[in-house]
Each structure stands twice: as structure tokens, then as C-alpha cells.
Amino acid sequence: MRNFNLAVLEGRLTNDPELKYTQNGTALCNFSIANNHSYYKDEELHEEVYFIDITTWAKLAEQCNEYLKKGRRVIINGRIRQGRWQDDEGGNHSKISIIGNQVQFLDYQNKNDDKDSPVLPDDEEPY
């Protein structure tokens, strides 16, 4: 039986997206976001920042590469993926990342455009 696996996160890109292509020619784009969390403990405000790796595929990957850059705000809708491996000494490691199915560009613009206003061609949707 399949379990429900849905992640929705908002944050800012911590680096420029990195676009690659598989041997089959499928685009994949990797980037990471910073997600801030605030809470009170003993009447004192505490803040934490989580750094989350995101991977998008196909046309969405190409759009992310074209319109996103470091510092841009996004909302990611996707699924959690856990990678596991063993190091050379036999130690077990794991890392959680998100496979993005939808990306909402909150302050997007063409990353080659230095204008302050968001830009997206009329015939394309941002997600």
C-alpha cells in the first residue's frame, strides 16, 4: 500500500540553479532553498533555518533554470525523497531532499534581466 508523500515549502534560493541533462536528454535542475522557522521557548524567540535540496525535471527544470536565481522566493510542491549511502569506512548516511512537481515563482524574472520587475513571457506559466 502506498503512503501519502507531499511536501509544500516556501523559501529563498541559496544558490543559482544548476541545469543538467540525462543521457536520454531529460532536463533536471538542482537548487536549494532556505526555509526559516521561528518559535518561542521560555518566552524567548528562537529562529532556525533549514536548507533543503530541490530537484525538478523536464520542462519545469528548464523553467527553473531560466527564471530562478539566488535569492528568489519560491513555493515548492513535491514529494520527499531519502537518499542513503555508505561511506568508505562503512558508515551509513542519509539525506532528505524534495522532488519538485510544481514551483511557484513568487518574485520571478528572467535571470539574465537586471530589471526590478518580474518578467515571464505571456505564453508560459511559471509552474
C-alpha positions as CSV (number, residue, x, y, z in Angstrom):
1,M,0.0,0.0,0.0
2,R,1.3,3.4,-1.0
3,N,1.6,6.1,1.7
4,F,0.9,9.8,1.3
5,N,4.0,11.8,0.5
6,L,3.5,15.5,0.0
7,A,5.8,18.4,0.8
8,V,4.9,22.1,0.5
9,L,7.7,24.5,1.3
10,E,8.4,28.2,0.8
11,G,11.9,29.7,0.9
12,R,14.6,31.6,-1.0
13,L,17.2,30.0,-3.3
14,T,20.6,29.7,-1.6
15,N,22.4,29.4,-5.0
16,D,21.7,29.7,-8.7
17,P,20.0,26.6,-10.2
18,E,22.2,24.0,-11.9
19,L,20.7,22.5,-15.1
20,K,21.9,19.1,-16.4
21,Y,20.6,16.6,-18.9
22,T,20.4,12.8,-18.5
23,Q,21.8,10.5,-21.2
24,N,18.2,10.3,-22.6
25,G,18.1,14.1,-22.9
26,T,15.7,14.7,-20.0
27,A,16.4,18.0,-18.2
28,L,17.0,18.1,-14.4
29,C,17.6,21.1,-12.3
30,N,19.1,21.2,-8.8
31,F,18.9,24.1,-6.4
32,S,18.5,24.6,-2.6
33,I,16.2,26.8,-0.6
34,A,16.5,28.3,2.9
35,N,13.3,27.8,4.9
36,N,13.1,29.9,8.1
37,H,11.3,28.6,11.2
38,S,10.6,30.7,14.3
39,Y,9.2,29.6,17.7
40,Y,9.1,30.7,21.3
41,K,10.7,28.7,24.1
42,D,10.7,30.1,27.7
43,E,9.3,33.4,26.3
44,E,12.3,33.8,24.1
45,L,12.1,33.9,20.3
46,H,14.3,31.3,18.6
47,E,14.9,31.1,14.8
48,E,16.1,28.1,12.8
49,V,17.0,27.9,9.1
50,Y,16.6,24.7,7.2
51,F,18.5,24.2,3.9
52,I,16.6,21.9,1.6
53,D,17.8,20.5,-1.7
54,I,15.3,20.5,-4.5
55,T,15.3,18.7,-7.9
56,T,12.9,19.4,-10.7
57,W,12.6,17.5,-14.0
58,A,11.8,18.0,-17.7
59,K,10.2,21.4,-18.8
60,L,9.8,22.5,-15.1
61,A,13.6,22.0,-14.8
62,E,14.3,24.2,-17.8
63,Q,11.9,26.9,-16.5
64,C,13.5,26.9,-13.0
65,N,16.9,27.3,-14.6
66,E,15.7,30.2,-16.8
67,Y,13.7,32.2,-14.3
68,L,15.3,31.5,-10.9
69,K,18.5,32.7,-9.3
70,K,20.0,33.0,-5.9
71,G,17.7,35.0,-3.5
72,R,14.5,34.4,-5.4
73,R,11.4,33.3,-3.4
74,V,9.6,30.1,-4.4
75,I,6.9,27.7,-3.1
76,I,7.7,24.1,-3.9
77,N,5.1,21.4,-4.1
78,G,6.6,18.0,-4.3
79,R,7.5,14.7,-2.6
80,I,10.1,13.8,-0.1
81,R,13.0,11.6,-1.2
82,Q,15.6,10.0,1.1
83,G,19.0,9.1,-0.4
84,R,21.0,6.5,1.5
85,W,24.7,5.5,1.1
86,Q,27.7,4.1,2.9
87,D,31.0,5.9,3.2
88,D,34.4,4.2,2.7
89,E,34.6,3.3,6.4
90,G,31.2,1.5,6.3
91,G,29.3,4.3,8.0
92,N,25.6,4.7,7.0
93,H,24.4,8.1,5.9
94,S,21.1,9.5,4.6
95,K,19.8,12.8,3.2
96,I,16.3,14.1,2.7
97,S,15.6,16.2,-0.4
98,I,12.5,17.2,-2.3
99,I,11.4,16.3,-5.9
100,G,9.6,19.3,-7.0
101,N,6.4,18.7,-9.0
102,Q,5.3,22.4,-9.0
103,V,7.3,25.5,-8.4
104,Q,5.5,28.8,-7.9
105,F,7.9,31.7,-8.7
106,L,7.0,34.4,-6.1
107,D,9.3,37.1,-7.4
108,Y,10.5,35.7,-10.7
109,Q,12.1,37.3,-13.6
110,N,14.4,36.2,-16.3
111,K,17.8,35.7,-14.6
112,N,19.6,37.4,-17.5
113,D,17.3,40.5,-17.0
114,D,18.5,43.1,-14.4
115,K,15.2,44.9,-14.2
116,D,13.5,45.0,-10.8
117,S,10.0,44.0,-12.0
118,P,9.1,40.3,-12.5
119,V,9.1,39.1,-16.2
120,L,7.6,36.0,-17.6
121,P,6.6,35.5,-21.3
122,D,2.8,35.7,-21.8
123,D,2.6,32.3,-23.3
124,E,4.3,30.5,-20.4
125,E,3.0,29.6,-17.0
126,P,5.6,29.8,-14.1
127,Y,4.8,26.2,-13.0
